[in-house]
């Protein structure tokens, strides 16, 4: 046996050979590329609870991917105006965004059917059920493709019935809308125009200043928390609750399709499931926060709430039927979507109404008083 130590040259040659053999037997290890960063914008002011929902969603995705995808969310106006979000995401100016489909009404009216209508009696959660299981997802993909929007859309986050709005005095009959300078968006523009109002569509952050300057007589936005934070109690002390104009709306998350399609399959799956998780969490958070602000609007801000009279609600349905007939005749995609929604609603709303008990009796039994809203 030789006592000679192997030379350094022989050792390196052997190591190289071993490495080559290992390469044949095992897959190559790809060097990590680092986290993927996305810059988003919401359609909400930074103080609005809706912007908080956008941040909540981004945090869920960032946490669930372990930092492999990092979403930064900017407030409305940081890059583009609120109503410019769809174009910015489609073009890649932004990688994604958080808003509502109704804000894209000017691009294709049928986009507003995701919530900006009576929805044939469905609430927002039922409309999301239609979207996932009743054909809505496929129709929305087709709709966006028809206008050349390079986006992937995730409707989520069921919103509760939105108030009729904030007024100088209680609205008691349909004719009270005649000549009223009123803010709303989407199909509600056609609905309230049909009721005689002079409608102005404005993003959320611009509504209260417009009322303050006298450019609007009245306006609706969304919920007790948003309305309070946006300053509605500073310009009005009368809020009318319950309306059919937006009783089934939800939020929307959009990704630039080119950037989304380039993501690893695992991250795309996380995005989808994070959307559903955020949808549930948002609905739970909103119950907690809206109910608190509803009380504080009355006790601290001295706002008086009134239930919208049935005569106005019935008029809304009649005017929507007229709008629906006109749009269906003009827009084949509108017709296809409302027919799909109507078919789904006929079955699901009947089940819902027949199955779920009215909770008013139980509330009155346990608390010995009726809810705070008065008759107008």
C-alpha positions as CSV (number, residue, x, y, z in Angstrom):
1,X,0.0,0.0,0.0
2,X,1.4,3.3,-1.0
3,X,1.9,6.0,1.6
4,X,1.7,8.8,-1.0
5,X,-1.2,11.3,-0.5
6,X,-3.3,11.9,-3.6
7,X,-2.3,15.1,-5.5
8,X,-4.5,18.2,-5.4
9,X,-5.0,17.9,-9.2
10,X,-6.3,14.3,-8.9
11,X,-8.6,15.3,-6.0
12,X,-10.2,18.2,-8.0
13,X,-10.6,15.9,-11.1
14,X,-12.4,13.3,-9.0
15,X,-14.7,15.9,-7.4
16,X,-15.6,17.2,-10.8
17,X,-16.5,13.8,-12.0
18,X,-18.6,13.1,-9.0
19,X,-20.4,16.4,-9.5
20,X,-21.2,15.5,-13.1
21,X,-22.6,12.1,-12.0
22,X,-24.8,13.7,-9.4
23,X,-26.1,16.1,-12.0
24,X,-27.3,13.2,-14.1
25,X,-29.1,11.6,-11.1
26,X,-30.7,14.6,-9.4
27,X,-32.7,17.6,-10.7
28,X,-30.9,20.9,-10.9
29,X,-31.4,23.3,-8.1
30,X,-32.7,26.6,-9.5
31,X,-31.3,29.7,-7.9
32,X,-34.1,31.7,-6.2
33,X,-35.2,34.8,-8.1
34,X,-36.3,36.7,-5.0
35,X,-39.8,38.0,-4.1
36,X,-42.2,39.2,-6.8
37,X,-43.4,42.7,-6.1
38,X,-46.7,44.2,-7.2
39,X,-47.8,47.8,-6.9
40,X,-51.6,48.2,-6.5
41,X,-54.0,51.0,-6.0
42,X,-57.5,51.0,-4.5
43,X,-60.4,53.3,-5.5
44,X,-60.8,54.4,-1.9
45,X,-59.3,57.2,0.3
46,X,-56.7,56.0,2.7
47,X,-59.1,56.7,5.7
48,X,-62.0,54.6,4.3
49,X,-62.6,51.2,5.7
50,X,-62.7,49.9,2.1
51,X,-59.0,50.8,1.7
52,X,-58.5,48.9,5.0
53,X,-60.1,45.9,3.3
54,X,-57.7,46.2,0.4
55,X,-54.8,46.2,2.8
56,X,-56.2,43.2,4.6
57,X,-56.3,41.3,1.4
58,X,-52.7,42.2,0.5
59,X,-51.5,41.1,3.9
60,X,-53.2,37.7,3.6
61,X,-51.5,37.1,0.3
62,X,-48.2,38.4,1.5
63,X,-48.3,36.2,4.6
64,X,-49.6,33.1,2.8
65,X,-46.9,33.2,0.1
66,X,-44.3,33.6,2.8
67,X,-43.2,36.8,1.2
68,X,-42.7,35.3,-2.3
69,X,-45.3,37.8,-3.5
70,X,-45.4,41.2,-2.0
71,X,-48.4,43.4,-2.8
72,X,-48.2,47.1,-1.9
73,X,-51.6,49.0,-2.0
74,X,-51.8,52.7,-2.6
75,X,-54.9,54.8,-2.0
76,X,-57.1,56.4,-4.6
77,X,-55.4,59.0,-6.7
78,X,-51.9,57.9,-5.8
79,X,-51.3,56.9,-9.4
80,X,-54.6,57.3,-11.3
81,X,-58.1,58.6,-10.4
82,X,-60.5,56.1,-8.9
83,X,-62.5,55.7,-12.1
84,X,-59.2,55.2,-14.0
85,X,-58.3,52.0,-12.2
86,X,-59.4,49.5,-14.8
87,X,-57.4,51.1,-17.6
88,X,-54.3,51.4,-15.4
89,X,-54.4,47.7,-14.4
90,X,-55.2,46.6,-18.0
91,X,-52.3,48.6,-19.4
92,X,-49.9,47.5,-16.7
93,X,-49.4,50.9,-15.2
94,X,-50.5,49.2,-12.0
95,X,-50.2,45.4,-11.4
96,X,-53.5,45.2,-9.7
97,X,-56.3,47.1,-7.9
98,X,-59.1,47.0,-5.4
99,X,-62.5,48.5,-6.2
100,X,-66.0,47.7,-7.4
101,X,-67.2,46.6,-10.8
102,X,-69.8,49.4,-10.9
103,X,-67.0,51.9,-11.3
104,X,-66.4,50.4,-14.8
105,X,-69.9,51.3,-15.9
106,X,-68.7,53.7,-18.6
107,X,-66.6,50.9,-20.2
108,X,-69.5,48.4,-20.5
109,X,-72.8,48.9,-18.8
110,X,-73.3,45.2,-18.1
111,X,-70.3,45.2,-15.7
112,X,-72.5,47.1,-13.2
113,X,-74.8,44.0,-13.0
114,X,-72.4,42.7,-10.4
115,X,-74.3,44.5,-7.7
116,X,-75.7,47.8,-9.0
117,X,-79.3,46.6,-9.4
118,X,-82.1,44.9,-7.4
119,X,-80.5,41.6,-8.5
120,X,-84.0,40.0,-8.6
121,X,-84.1,39.8,-4.8
122,X,-80.6,38.3,-4.3
123,X,-78.3,39.8,-1.6
124,X,-74.6,40.2,-2.1
125,X,-73.6,36.8,-0.8
126,X,-76.2,35.1,-3.1
127,X,-74.8,37.1,-6.1
128,X,-71.4,35.8,-5.3
129,X,-72.8,32.3,-5.2
130,X,-74.2,33.0,-8.7
131,X,-70.8,34.2,-9.8
132,X,-69.0,31.1,-8.6
133,X,-71.6,28.4,-9.2
134,X,-74.2,29.9,-11.5
135,X,-72.1,31.0,-14.5
136,X,-71.2,34.5,-13.5
137,X,-67.5,33.9,-13.5
138,X,-67.5,32.7,-17.2
139,X,-69.8,35.6,-18.2
140,X,-67.5,38.2,-16.5
141,X,-64.4,36.7,-18.3
142,X,-66.3,37.0,-21.6
143,X,-67.4,40.5,-20.8
144,X,-63.9,41.8,-20.0
145,X,-62.6,40.1,-23.1
146,X,-65.2,41.9,-25.2
147,X,-63.8,45.3,-24.2
148,X,-60.2,44.2,-24.5
149,X,-59.5,44.5,-20.8
150,X,-56.3,42.7,-20.0
151,X,-57.3,41.8,-16.4
152,X,-58.2,38.8,-14.2
153,X,-61.1,39.7,-11.9
154,X,-62.0,38.3,-8.4
155,X,-65.3,39.6,-7.1
156,X,-65.4,39.1,-3.3
157,X,-66.5,40.7,-0.1
158,X,-70.4,40.8,0.0
159,X,-71.7,44.3,0.9
160,X,-74.8,44.9,2.9
161,X,-77.9,46.7,1.5
162,X,-76.7,50.3,0.9
163,X,-78.7,53.2,2.3
164,X,-80.9,55.3,0.0
165,X,-78.6,58.0,1.1
166,X,-78.1,61.3,2.9
167,X,-80.6,64.1,2.5
168,X,-81.5,67.5,3.8
169,X,-84.9,66.2,5.0
170,X,-86.6,62.8,5.0
171,X,-87.7,61.5,1.6
172,X,-91.3,60.4,1.8
173,X,-92.5,59.7,-1.7
174,X,-91.0,59.0,-5.2
175,X,-91.7,62.5,-6.5
176,X,-89.3,63.9,-3.9
177,X,-86.5,62.9,-6.3
178,X,-87.7,65.2,-9.1
179,X,-85.0,67.8,-9.7
180,X,-82.8,66.5,-6.8
181,X,-79.1,66.8,-7.4
182,X,-78.1,63.3,-6.4
183,X,-74.9,61.3,-6.4
184,X,-74.8,57.6,-7.3
185,X,-73.0,55.3,-9.8
186,X,-73.6,52.5,-12.2
187,X,-77.1,51.3,-13.1
188,X,-78.3,53.5,-10.3
189,X,-77.6,56.4,-12.5
190,X,-80.3,55.2,-14.9
191,X,-82.6,54.2,-12.0
192,X,-82.6,57.6,-10.2
193,X,-82.6,59.5,-13.5
194,X,-85.8,57.6,-14.2
195,X,-87.1,58.8,-10.9
196,X,-86.5,62.4,-11.9
197,X,-83.1,63.1,-10.2
198,X,-80.3,65.1,-11.7
199,X,-77.5,62.5,-11.2
200,X,-73.8,63.1,-10.8
201,X,-71.4,60.1,-10.5
202,X,-68.5,60.9,-8.2
203,X,-65.9,58.8,-6.5
204,X,-66.3,58.3,-2.7
205,X,-63.7,60.9,-1.7
206,X,-65.3,63.7,-3.7
207,X,-68.9,63.4,-2.5
208,X,-68.9,65.3,0.8
209,X,-67.0,68.3,-0.6
210,X,-69.6,68.4,-3.4
211,X,-72.5,68.5,-0.9
212,X,-70.6,71.1,1.1
213,X,-70.3,73.4,-2.0
214,X,-73.9,72.9,-3.0
215,X,-73.1,70.9,-6.1
216,X,-75.2,68.0,-4.7
217,X,-78.4,68.0,-2.7
218,X,-78.1,64.4,-1.6
219,X,-75.9,61.3,-2.1
220,X,-75.5,57.7,-1.3
221,X,-72.2,55.9,-0.8
222,X,-72.2,52.6,1.1
223,X,-72.2,52.0,4.9
224,X,-72.1,53.5,8.3
225,X,-68.3,53.3,8.7
226,X,-67.4,54.6,5.3
227,X,-70.0,57.3,5.4
228,X,-68.9,58.5,8.9
229,X,-65.2,58.5,8.0
230,X,-65.9,60.4,4.8
231,X,-67.7,63.1,6.7
232,X,-71.3,62.7,5.7
233,X,-72.6,63.7,9.2
234,X,-70.8,67.1,8.7
235,X,-73.1,68.0,5.8
236,X,-76.3,66.1,6.6
237,X,-78.2,64.8,9.7
238,X,-80.7,62.7,7.8
239,X,-79.9,59.2,6.4
240,X,-82.5,57.0,4.7
241,X,-81.9,53.3,5.2
242,X,-82.8,50.4,2.8
243,X,-82.9,50.6,-1.0
244,X,-83.0,48.3,-4.0
245,X,-80.5,50.4,-6.0
246,X,-77.4,48.5,-4.6
247,X,-78.6,45.7,-2.4
248,X,-76.3,43.0,-3.7
249,X,-72.9,44.7,-4.4
250,X,-69.5,43.3,-3.7
251,X,-65.9,44.4,-4.0
252,X,-63.5,43.4,-6.8
253,X,-59.8,42.5,-6.9
254,X,-58.2,42.8,-10.3
255,X,-54.8,41.7,-11.6
256,X,-53.0,42.7,-14.8
257,X,-53.6,39.5,-16.8
258,X,-50.1,39.3,-18.3
259,X,-48.4,39.6,-14.9
260,X,-50.9,37.2,-13.2
261,X,-50.4,34.6,-15.9
262,X,-46.7,34.7,-15.4
263,X,-47.0,33.9,-11.7
264,X,-46.2,30.3,-10.5
265,X,-49.2,28.1,-10.3
266,X,-48.8,27.8,-6.5
267,X,-49.0,31.6,-6.0
268,X,-52.1,31.8,-8.3
269,X,-53.8,29.2,-6.1
270,X,-52.9,31.2,-3.0
271,X,-54.4,34.3,-4.6
272,X,-57.7,32.5,-5.3
273,X,-58.0,31.0,-1.8
274,X,-56.9,34.2,-0.1
275,X,-59.7,36.0,-1.9
276,X,-62.2,33.6,-0.4
277,X,-60.6,33.9,3.0
278,X,-60.6,37.7,2.8
279,X,-64.3,37.6,1.6
280,X,-65.3,35.9,4.8
281,X,-63.1,38.0,7.1
282,X,-64.4,41.2,5.5
283,X,-68.0,40.3,6.0
284,X,-67.3,39.5,9.7
285,X,-65.3,42.7,10.2
286,X,-68.0,44.8,8.6
287,X,-70.7,43.5,10.9
288,X,-68.6,44.5,13.9
289,X,-67.5,47.9,12.6
290,X,-70.7,49.0,10.9
291,X,-72.9,48.3,13.9
292,X,-70.5,50.3,16.1
293,X,-70.6,53.3,13.8
294,X,-74.3,53.0,13.3
295,X,-74.8,53.7,17.0
296,X,-72.1,56.4,17.2
297,X,-73.7,58.2,14.2
298,X,-76.8,58.5,16.3
299,X,-75.3,59.2,19.7
300,X,-72.2,61.3,18.9
301,X,-73.1,62.8,15.4
302,X,-76.8,63.3,16.1
303,X,-77.9,61.7,12.8
304,X,-81.5,60.6,12.5
305,X,-82.1,57.4,10.5
306,X,-85.3,56.7,8.6
307,X,-86.6,53.6,6.8
308,X,-87.2,54.3,3.1
309,X,-90.9,54.2,2.4
310,X,-92.3,51.1,0.5
311,X,-93.7,53.4,-2.2
312,X,-90.1,54.5,-3.1
313,X,-88.8,50.9,-3.0
314,X,-91.6,49.7,-5.3
315,X,-90.9,52.6,-7.7
316,X,-87.3,51.6,-7.8
317,X,-88.3,48.1,-9.0
318,X,-90.6,49.5,-11.7
319,X,-88.0,51.9,-13.0
320,X,-85.3,49.2,-13.0
321,X,-87.6,47.0,-15.1
322,X,-87.7,49.8,-17.7
323,X,-84.0,50.2,-17.6
324,X,-83.5,46.5,-17.9
325,X,-85.8,46.3,-20.9
326,X,-83.9,49.1,-22.7
327,X,-80.5,47.8,-21.9
328,X,-81.4,44.2,-22.9
329,X,-82.6,45.4,-26.3
330,X,-79.3,47.4,-26.8
331,X,-76.7,45.1,-25.3
332,X,-76.7,41.4,-25.9
333,X,-74.3,40.8,-23.0
334,X,-76.5,42.6,-20.7
335,X,-79.4,40.4,-21.7
336,X,-77.4,37.2,-21.3
337,X,-76.2,38.2,-17.8
338,X,-79.6,39.3,-16.4
339,X,-81.3,36.2,-17.8
340,X,-78.7,34.1,-16.0
341,X,-79.1,36.1,-12.8
342,X,-82.9,35.9,-12.9
343,X,-82.9,32.1,-13.4
344,X,-80.5,31.7,-10.4
345,X,-82.5,34.1,-8.2
346,X,-85.8,32.5,-8.8
347,X,-84.5,29.3,-7.2
348,X,-82.2,30.6,-4.6
349,X,-84.2,33.6,-3.3
350,X,-87.3,31.4,-2.9
351,X,-85.2,28.9,-0.9
352,X,-83.8,31.7,1.2
353,X,-87.1,33.4,2.0
354,X,-88.8,30.1,2.8
355,X,-86.0,28.7,5.0
356,X,-84.6,31.6,7.0
357,X,-86.6,32.9,10.0
358,X,-87.3,36.7,10.2
359,X,-85.1,37.9,13.1
360,X,-87.1,41.0,14.0
361,X,-89.3,39.0,16.4
362,X,-86.4,37.6,18.3
363,X,-84.7,41.0,18.5
364,X,-87.8,42.7,19.9
365,X,-88.3,39.8,22.4
366,X,-84.8,39.9,23.8
367,X,-84.1,43.6,23.8
368,X,-87.6,45.0,24.3
369,X,-87.3,47.7,21.6
370,X,-87.4,48.1,17.9
371,X,-84.3,49.1,15.8
372,X,-83.6,52.8,15.8
373,X,-84.7,53.6,12.2
374,X,-87.9,55.7,12.1
375,X,-90.7,55.9,9.5
376,X,-90.1,58.9,7.2
